[in-house]
Amino acid sequence: MYPRAAAEGFHVVLTNDGRQMQRPREVAAIAASGLHRIEYPHKHPGLLGMGIAIATVAAGLPSALALLAEAGGPRLITLKGVDPTPASRLRVTDPAVNLPKFWPTSP
């Protein structure tokens, strides 16, 4: 995949294959291609996992690409995953308990 991507003019490969860098032949192909490699974690299954993966890429990719634009050679980047716990991702307000400003008090 990497040699073909390089031959077709790509500069960066984005992958969620975290084990790829543990396989000697793949590491050799990545190194030989001269391409940048960006990895994002994908540890959670289902819709939650998809949401975390999308959020991780959306949050980290612009900074990674800006860094790569200045790089003098191939770089390996791992995007840090967003925290999937509800407490870190959500703020829930119950208007019956904590009345928001301008919330109507009667119908």
Backbone torsions as a table, in degrees:
resi	resn	phi	psi	omega
1	MET	NA	-46.2	-176.3
2	TYR	-64.2	-47.1	178.4
3	PRO	-60.3	-39.7	180.0
4	ARG	-66.6	-42.4	178.6
5	ALA	-60.7	-42.8	178.8
6	ALA	-64.3	-42.3	-179.9
7	ALA	-63.9	-29.4	-179.5
8	GLU	-89.8	6.1	173.2
9	GLY	94.7	7.1	177.4
10	PHE	-74.6	155.1	179.5
11	HIS	-116.8	-22.9	-174.5
12	VAL	-137.6	141.7	171.5
13	VAL	-118.3	130.9	177.9
14	LEU	-106.8	125.6	-175.6
15	THR	-141.9	155.4	171.6
16	ASN	-110.9	14.9	179.4
17	ASP	-84.2	89.0	-178.1
18	GLY	-68.7	-19.8	-179.2
19	ARG	-87.7	-8.9	-175.6
20	GLN	-56.9	-39.1	-177.9
21	MET	-76.7	2.2	176.4
22	GLN	-105.2	1.5	179.5
23	ARG	-108.1	110.9	-172.4
24	PRO	-52.2	-42.0	-178.7
25	ARG	-66.4	-37.7	179.0
26	GLU	-70.2	-39.8	177.6
27	VAL	-61.1	-42.2	178.5
28	ALA	-62.1	-41.3	179.5
29	ALA	-66.3	-39.8	178.0
30	ILE	-63.0	-48.3	-179.4
31	ALA	-61.5	-43.9	-178.1
32	ALA	-67.2	-28.4	-176.4
33	SER	-71.3	-28.3	-176.1
34	GLY	78.6	3.8	-179.0
35	LEU	-80.4	154.2	168.7
36	HIS	-78.6	150.0	178.3
37	ARG	-127.1	125.0	175.8
38	ILE	-116.7	125.1	-180.0
39	GLU	-114.0	142.7	173.3
40	TYR	-127.5	140.8	-177.7
41	PRO	-70.2	148.2	178.5
42	HIS	-147.8	81.9	-172.5
43	LYS	-103.4	-14.7	-173.4
44	HIS	-107.6	139.8	-178.2
45	PRO	-82.7	167.2	169.5
46	GLY	67.4	-156.3	-176.5
47	LEU	-61.5	-39.4	177.6
48	LEU	-59.6	-46.5	179.7
49	GLY	-62.0	-41.4	178.8
50	MET	-63.9	-43.3	179.2
51	GLY	-62.6	-42.4	179.4
52	ILE	-65.0	-43.3	179.5
53	ALA	-62.0	-45.8	179.9
54	ILE	-62.9	-44.1	180.0
55	ALA	-64.1	-40.1	179.5
56	THR	-62.0	-47.1	-179.8
57	VAL	-67.0	-45.2	-178.4
58	ALA	-62.1	-38.4	-178.4
59	ALA	-76.8	-36.7	-172.9
60	GLY	-96.8	-25.4	-172.6
61	LEU	-63.0	-43.3	-179.7
62	PRO	-58.1	-42.9	178.7
63	SER	-67.2	-40.2	179.5
64	ALA	-63.1	-44.9	-179.4
65	LEU	-66.4	-35.8	176.7
66	ALA	-64.2	-42.1	177.7
67	LEU	-63.1	-42.7	-178.6
68	LEU	-67.2	-29.7	179.0
69	ALA	-63.0	-25.2	-179.6
70	GLU	-99.4	-4.4	-174.6
71	ALA	-73.2	141.8	179.1
72	GLY	-90.0	1.7	179.9
73	GLY	-171.5	-177.8	-176.8
74	PRO	-60.6	142.3	177.3
75	ARG	-129.0	149.9	175.0
76	LEU	-113.0	120.2	-176.9
77	ILE	-122.4	135.8	171.6
78	THR	-114.8	118.6	177.1
79	LEU	-74.4	138.8	178.1
80	LYS	-83.1	132.3	-178.2
81	GLY	-69.6	151.4	174.6
82	VAL	-76.6	153.7	-179.6
83	ASP	-73.5	119.4	-175.2
84	PRO	-83.8	-5.3	-176.0
85	THR	-68.3	138.2	-178.4
86	PRO	-54.7	-37.2	-178.6
87	ALA	-62.7	-30.4	-179.7
88	SER	-87.9	-17.7	-174.8
89	ARG	-106.9	-17.6	-173.2
90	LEU	-131.5	148.9	166.5
91	ARG	-125.9	120.6	-176.6
92	VAL	-111.1	130.4	177.8
93	THR	-118.5	128.9	173.8
94	ASP	-99.8	106.8	-176.6
95	PRO	-59.4	-22.2	178.5
96	ALA	-73.3	-21.3	-178.3
97	VAL	-104.4	-41.6	-176.9
98	ASN	-129.3	93.8	-172.8
99	LEU	-68.1	116.7	176.5
100	PRO	-70.1	154.0	177.0
101	LYS	-57.5	136.0	178.4
102	PHE	71.6	5.7	178.0
103	TRP	-71.2	128.8	-179.7
104	PRO	-63.8	138.3	-178.9
105	THR	-93.1	-14.5	176.9
106	SER	-144.0	151.4	-177.3
107	PRO	-67.0	NA	NA
